[in-house]
Amino acid sequence: MEAFDGDIRYLVGSPVGDYPIFIRCPFHDDRGRPNYAVYADGAYCFNCGASESPRAFALRLGSTPEALQSLPRRDLARRDRSGATHRGVPNLPSAEDLLQRRLSCAFYHRVLTQVLPERQAWLLNRAILPETIRTYQLGHNGNYFVIPIWEGSRLHGFKWRSDPAFRGDRRPKYRNDGVGTVIFRPNPSGRKCVIVEGELDALVVAQYGYDAVTTTSGVQALRKIVNQIRTRKDVLIAVDQDDPGEQVASQLMEYFPHARRVRFHGKDITEALASEPRLARRRVLRSILEGG
């Protein structure tokens, strides 16, 4: 079958950037706010979970195969916003790209807080505070939770974490959108320097006033933070308590001989805090990190 790369949003409206166009879902009684999001390359209902490929969507609306090929083509190049050329030479993002990232961040945050407010419970159950969701503009794109990767006021891009309620078990657990391996340090002015594993762990620790540090490429990339915090004398290592985490902890102890490997119940520090009552979490985290 001939490949189809037309932008199906033109069948229902005038696209703006990468944003979907919302229409009423044809697969259930979609009254009130429209829930069927038509993207350039497919459609998805935020209410009933129905989805269609671009060809199936277009044919259902009555387009002929010939008409499909006349649709404006999707900008496939925009799918890769990693900031790197084919030769691996980094490019500085244009002003348009920076603006698009910020608009996307605001859109994803609105989806989580207004279209799918009930999905915030998943974040709350992982010890993320409501004010952290607002402060760091955590979002949702219909299949993944979206974590903006900020460095001060600069938005590098997004880290996506699959949402189990939206076929999360059949998707990659994490995806990068616009970022490679960069430092994620949500509260650099915080006390202590706590090396953790993953963006959600960093947010959990940072929201209680600590300088939590990780990277966007998983446990094996944690050593890349060494140059940035080499002069710190108050380093705590709180990576996961599994085999890969223990290996990285041993490597980090070689770089930071005065660092302390902290221990907690559970696999990771988020799990340790999530099992505690909310009002006790600050005290428990302080006990884990500072022994007080």
Kinemage of the C-alpha trace (Angstrom):
@kinemage 1
@onewidth
@group {chain A} dominant
@subgroup {mainchain}
@vectorlist {calphas} color= white
{ca met a 1} P 0.000 0.000 0.000
{ca glu a 2} L 1.323 3.428 -0.898
{ca ala a 3} L 2.584 5.396 2.101
{ca phe a 4} L 0.379 8.278 3.193
{ca asp a 5} L 1.956 11.275 4.865
{ca gly a 6} L -0.744 13.925 4.416
{ca asp a 7} L -1.748 16.119 7.355
{ca ile a 8} L -5.288 14.939 8.162
{ca arg a 9} L -6.012 18.013 10.289
{ca tyr a 10} L -6.746 19.841 7.032
{ca leu a 11} L -9.831 17.631 6.672
{ca val a 12} L -11.460 19.226 9.736
{ca gly a 13} L -9.920 22.683 10.042
{ca ser a 14} L -6.829 24.863 9.734
{ca pro a 15} L -3.844 23.492 11.693
{ca val a 16} L -1.735 25.704 13.936
{ca gly a 17} L 1.764 24.435 14.689
{ca asp a 18} L 1.808 20.884 16.058
{ca tyr a 19} L -1.450 21.255 17.962
{ca pro a 20} L -4.353 18.847 17.401
{ca ile a 21} L -7.816 19.979 16.378
{ca phe a 22} L -10.533 18.765 18.750
{ca ile a 23} L -13.810 17.472 17.312
{ca arg a 24} L -16.649 15.404 18.750
{ca cys a 25} L -15.797 11.729 18.987
{ca pro a 26} L -17.651 9.570 16.424
{ca phe a 27} L -17.345 6.459 18.616
{ca his a 28} L -19.359 7.527 21.674
{ca asp a 29} L -21.913 10.134 22.749
{ca asp a 30} L -19.457 13.007 22.988
{ca arg a 31} L -21.491 15.854 24.431
{ca gly a 32} L -20.069 18.968 26.015
{ca arg a 33} L -16.380 19.616 25.335
{ca pro a 34} L -15.099 17.758 22.209
{ca asn a 35} L -12.682 14.978 23.144
{ca tyr a 36} L -11.496 13.593 19.787
{ca ala a 37} L -8.046 15.037 19.050
{ca val a 38} L -7.060 15.022 15.382
{ca tyr a 39} L -3.278 15.163 15.009
{ca ala a 40} L -1.332 15.397 11.769
{ca asp a 41} L -0.694 11.666 11.823
{ca gly a 42} L -3.708 10.151 13.565
{ca ala a 43} L -6.635 10.747 15.896
{ca tyr a 44} L -7.314 9.841 19.527
{ca cys a 45} L -10.254 10.266 21.929
{ca phe a 46} L -9.296 11.426 25.416
{ca asn a 47} L -12.612 10.101 26.740
{ca cys a 48} L -13.256 6.615 25.325
{ca gly a 49} L -9.729 5.829 24.081
{ca ala a 50} L -10.729 5.248 20.434
{ca ser a 51} L -8.025 5.924 17.862
{ca glu a 52} L -7.608 5.870 14.092
{ca ser a 53} L -4.725 5.836 11.672
{ca pro a 54} L -4.541 8.825 9.318
{ca arg a 55} L -5.756 6.754 6.367
{ca ala a 56} L -8.667 5.233 8.307
{ca phe a 57} L -9.699 8.654 9.601
{ca ala a 58} L -9.564 10.234 6.164
{ca leu a 59} L -11.462 7.405 4.440
{ca arg a 60} L -14.160 7.429 7.116
{ca leu a 61} L -14.776 11.100 6.304
{ca gly a 62} L -15.350 10.136 2.670
{ca ser a 63} L -12.015 11.093 1.137
{ca thr a 64} L -10.947 9.042 -1.852
{ca pro a 65} L -7.403 7.617 -2.092
{ca glu a 66} L -6.673 10.185 -4.802
{ca ala a 67} L -7.881 13.043 -2.581
{ca leu a 68} L -5.678 11.874 0.253
{ca gln a 69} L -2.546 12.397 -1.796
{ca ser a 70} L -3.561 16.011 -2.438
{ca leu a 71} L -3.531 16.917 1.253
{ca pro a 72} L -0.618 19.074 2.433
{ca arg a 73} L 2.178 16.836 3.643
{ca arg a 74} L 3.088 16.544 7.287
{ca asp a 75} L 6.317 18.261 8.264
{ca leu a 76} L 8.129 15.073 9.183
{ca ala a 77} L 11.329 16.970 9.929
{ca arg a 78} L 9.640 18.650 12.897
{ca arg a 79} L 9.342 15.272 14.592
{ca asp a 80} L 13.039 15.432 15.436
{ca arg a 81} L 13.696 18.493 17.542
{ca ser a 82} L 16.832 17.113 19.153
{ca gly a 83} L 18.950 20.059 18.032
{ca ala a 84} L 21.481 17.940 16.144
{ca thr a 85} L 22.375 17.715 12.477
{ca his a 86} L 22.981 14.461 10.623
{ca arg a 87} L 26.693 14.999 11.269
{ca gly a 88} L 26.094 15.241 14.989
{ca val a 89} L 26.956 18.943 15.150
{ca pro a 90} L 24.625 20.705 17.612
{ca asn a 91} L 22.412 23.482 16.279
{ca leu a 92} L 21.093 26.305 18.398
{ca pro a 93} L 17.293 26.288 18.374
{ca ser a 94} L 15.668 29.115 16.481
{ca ala a 95} L 13.400 31.660 18.154
{ca glu a 96} L 10.471 29.928 16.452
{ca asp a 97} L 11.470 26.551 17.922
{ca leu a 98} L 11.846 28.034 21.405
{ca leu a 99} L 8.409 29.613 21.156
{ca gln a 100} L 6.917 26.362 19.880
{ca arg a 101} L 8.341 24.473 22.852
{ca arg a 102} L 6.805 26.928 25.294
{ca leu a 103} L 3.436 26.790 23.540
{ca ser a 104} L 3.594 22.999 23.578
{ca cys a 105} L 4.457 23.052 27.282
{ca ala a 106} L 1.416 25.205 28.037
{ca phe a 107} L -0.784 22.947 25.880
{ca tyr a 108} L 0.355 19.721 27.566
{ca his a 109} L -0.156 21.291 30.999
{ca arg a 110} L -3.719 22.310 30.086
{ca val a 111} L -4.458 18.784 28.856
{ca leu a 112} L -3.409 17.360 32.225
{ca thr a 113} L -5.159 19.960 34.387
{ca gln a 114} L -8.303 20.587 32.306
{ca val a 115} L -8.920 17.691 29.900
{ca leu a 116} L -7.570 14.845 32.056
{ca pro a 117} L -7.576 16.242 35.611
{ca glu a 118} L -8.211 12.786 37.056
{ca arg a 119} L -4.830 11.563 35.741
{ca gln a 120} L -3.079 13.856 38.203
{ca ala a 121} L -3.849 11.148 40.770
{ca trp a 122} L -1.088 9.002 39.250
{ca leu a 123} L 1.445 11.749 39.917
{ca leu a 124} L 0.084 12.399 43.405
{ca asn a 125} L 0.403 8.691 44.198
{ca arg a 126} L 4.093 8.971 43.236
{ca ala a 127} L 4.553 11.645 45.928
{ca ile a 128} L 4.446 14.594 43.489
{ca leu a 129} L 2.776 17.565 45.191
{ca pro a 130} L 0.028 19.568 43.421
{ca glu a 131} L 2.169 22.701 43.615
{ca thr a 132} L 5.001 20.819 41.875
{ca ile a 133} L 2.656 19.944 39.010
{ca arg a 134} L 1.878 23.650 38.656
{ca thr a 135} L 5.385 25.017 39.227
{ca tyr a 136} L 7.139 22.721 36.758
{ca gln a 137} L 4.166 22.623 34.339
{ca leu a 138} L 3.897 18.850 34.187
{ca gly a 139} L 1.528 17.780 31.437
{ca his a 140} L -0.051 15.007 29.397
{ca asn a 141} L -0.213 14.385 25.650
{ca gly a 142} L -2.937 11.749 25.602
{ca asn a 143} L -0.662 8.733 26.013
{ca tyr a 144} L 2.280 9.968 28.080
{ca phe a 145} L 2.860 12.202 31.061
{ca val a 146} L 5.034 15.094 29.884
{ca ile a 147} L 7.945 16.378 31.978
{ca pro a 148} L 9.393 19.688 30.705
{ca ile a 149} L 13.184 19.715 30.898
{ca trp a 150} L 14.040 23.182 32.151
{ca glu a 151} L 17.460 24.727 32.717
{ca gly a 152} L 16.648 27.989 34.408
{ca ser a 153} L 14.303 29.741 31.971
{ca arg a 154} L 15.465 27.646 29.015
{ca leu a 155} L 13.218 24.787 27.939
{ca his a 156} L 15.301 22.049 26.292
{ca gly a 157} L 12.341 19.864 25.374
{ca phe a 158} L 10.307 17.142 27.046
{ca lys a 159} L 10.662 13.732 28.646
{ca trp a 160} L 7.605 11.508 28.184
{ca arg a 161} L 6.611 8.834 30.709
{ca ser a 162} L 4.023 6.314 29.515
{ca asp a 163} L 0.665 6.460 31.264
{ca pro a 164} L -0.595 2.970 32.215
{ca ala a 165} L -4.192 4.147 31.724
{ca phe a 166} L -3.487 4.792 28.030
{ca arg a 167} L -1.943 1.537 26.821
{ca gly a 168} L 1.217 2.319 28.781
{ca asp a 169} L 2.231 -1.306 29.038
{ca arg a 170} L 2.511 -1.597 25.263
{ca arg a 171} L 4.605 1.512 24.733
{ca pro a 172} L 8.192 2.467 25.594
{ca lys a 173} L 8.258 3.512 29.236
{ca tyr a 174} L 10.177 6.708 28.498
{ca arg a 175} L 10.714 8.821 25.388
{ca asn a 176} L 12.748 11.946 24.731
{ca asp a 177} L 11.227 14.788 22.729
{ca gly a 178} L 13.785 17.430 21.838
{ca val a 179} L 16.428 16.480 24.415
{ca gly a 180} L 19.418 14.203 24.377
{ca thr a 181} L 21.484 13.696 27.517
{ca val a 182} L 21.249 16.871 29.582
{ca ile a 183} L 21.336 17.654 33.273
{ca phe a 184} L 17.955 17.874 35.000
{ca arg a 185} L 18.306 19.951 38.146
{ca pro a 186} L 14.947 21.450 39.128
{ca asn a 187} L 16.116 23.226 42.310
{ca pro a 188} L 19.825 24.162 41.923
{ca ser a 189} L 19.690 26.613 44.838
{ca gly a 190} L 18.499 23.927 47.242
{ca arg a 191} L 20.449 22.547 50.197
{ca lys a 192} L 22.580 19.423 49.884
{ca cys a 193} L 23.284 17.898 46.467
{ca val a 194} L 21.272 14.715 46.013
{ca ile a 195} L 22.018 12.513 42.995
{ca val a 196} L 18.888 10.602 42.041
{ca glu a 197} L 17.752 8.414 39.179
{ca gly a 198} L 15.155 9.898 36.863
{ca glu a 199} L 13.214 13.128 36.484
{ca leu a 200} L 10.286 12.170 38.717
{ca asp a 201} L 12.655 11.221 41.554
{ca ala a 202} L 14.382 14.589 41.106
{ca leu a 203} L 11.080 16.465 41.336
{ca val a 204} L 10.033 14.541 44.451
{ca val a 205} L 13.281 15.439 46.246
{ca ala a 206} L 13.556 18.996 44.902
{ca gln a 207} L 10.058 19.968 46.033
{ca tyr a 208} L 11.224 19.644 49.656
{ca gly a 209} L 14.081 22.110 49.214
{ca tyr a 210} L 16.963 19.895 48.074
{ca asp a 211} L 19.253 20.289 45.069
{ca ala a 212} L 18.314 17.071 43.258
{ca val a 213} L 20.381 16.175 40.190
{ca thr a 214} L 19.897 13.585 37.454
{ca thr a 215} L 20.161 13.267 33.679
{ca thr a 216} L 17.628 12.612 30.940
{ca ser a 217} L 19.238 9.367 29.760
{ca gly a 218} L 18.907 7.007 32.680
{ca val a 219} L 21.150 5.506 35.282
{ca gln a 220} L 24.170 4.819 33.064
{ca ala a 221} L 24.453 8.541 32.211
{ca leu a 222} L 24.559 9.775 35.809
{ca arg a 223} L 28.350 10.030 35.684
{ca lys a 224} L 27.896 12.943 33.233
{ca ile a 225} L 26.880 15.189 36.114
{ca val a 226} L 30.282 14.903 37.757
{ca asn a 227} L 31.860 17.932 36.074
{ca gln a 228} L 28.946 20.145 37.032
{ca ile a 229} L 28.989 19.336 40.752
{ca arg a 230} L 32.622 18.333 41.224
{ca thr a 231} L 33.265 21.081 43.773
{ca arg a 232} L 30.312 20.194 45.996
{ca lys a 233} L 31.233 18.755 49.389
{ca asp a 234} L 27.712 17.804 50.450
{ca val a 235} L 26.890 15.126 47.857
{ca leu a 236} L 24.380 12.423 48.725
{ca ile a 237} L 23.838 9.448 46.419
{ca ala a 238} L 20.207 8.318 46.339
{ca val a 239} L 20.004 6.312 43.121
{ca asp a 240} L 17.846 3.174 42.869
{ca gln a 241} L 18.646 0.191 45.056
{ca asp a 242} L 18.821 -2.344 42.230
{ca asp a 243} L 21.896 -3.844 40.570
{ca pro a 244} L 22.388 -1.059 37.957
{ca gly a 245} L 21.871 1.565 40.645
{ca glu a 246} L 24.407 -0.016 42.971
{ca gln a 247} L 26.975 -0.163 40.174
{ca val a 248} L 26.533 3.530 39.392
{ca ala a 249} L 26.621 4.397 43.092
{ca ser a 250} L 30.011 2.685 43.362
{ca gln a 251} L 31.304 4.662 40.378
{ca leu a 252} L 30.043 7.936 41.831
{ca met a 253} L 31.728 7.199 45.162
{ca glu a 254} L 35.035 7.126 43.300
{ca tyr a 255} L 34.406 10.671 42.018
{ca phe a 256} L 33.029 11.891 45.357
{ca pro a 257} L 34.949 10.070 48.112
{ca his a 258} L 33.245 12.197 50.791
{ca ala a 259} L 29.749 11.449 49.454
{ca arg a 260} L 27.320 9.290 51.388
{ca arg a 261} L 25.195 6.525 49.888
{ca val a 262} L 21.769 6.928 51.480
{ca arg a 263} L 19.459 3.982 52.063
{ca phe a 264} L 15.683 3.763 52.146
{ca his a 265} L 12.938 1.159 52.038
{ca gly a 266} L 11.786 0.281 48.537
{ca lys a 267} L 13.479 0.288 45.148
{ca asp a 268} L 13.757 4.057 44.736
{ca ile a 269} L 13.374 7.142 46.853
{ca thr a 270} L 9.989 7.974 45.333
{ca glu a 271} L 8.649 4.588 46.388
{ca ala a 272} L 9.994 5.156 49.892
{ca leu a 273} L 8.151 8.476 50.241
{ca ala a 274} L 4.952 7.433 48.461
{ca ser a 275} L 4.397 4.733 51.079
{ca glu a 276} L 4.348 7.370 53.833
{ca pro a 277} L 1.460 9.683 54.824
{ca arg a 278} L 1.707 12.949 52.956
{ca leu a 279} L 2.252 15.070 56.063
{ca ala a 280} L 5.094 12.815 57.183
{ca arg a 281} L 7.047 12.837 53.916
{ca arg a 282} L 9.145 15.935 54.597
{ca arg a 283} L 10.249 14.494 57.924
{ca val a 284} L 10.937 11.056 56.409
{ca leu a 285} L 12.976 12.516 53.543
{ca arg a 286} L 15.013 14.616 55.949
{ca ser a 287} L 15.655 11.518 58.040
{ca ile a 288} L 16.791 9.588 54.948
{ca leu a 289} L 19.063 12.322 53.653
{ca glu a 290} L 20.315 14.007 56.803
{ca gly a 291} L 19.708 11.450 59.505
{ca gly a 292} L 17.624 13.873 61.535
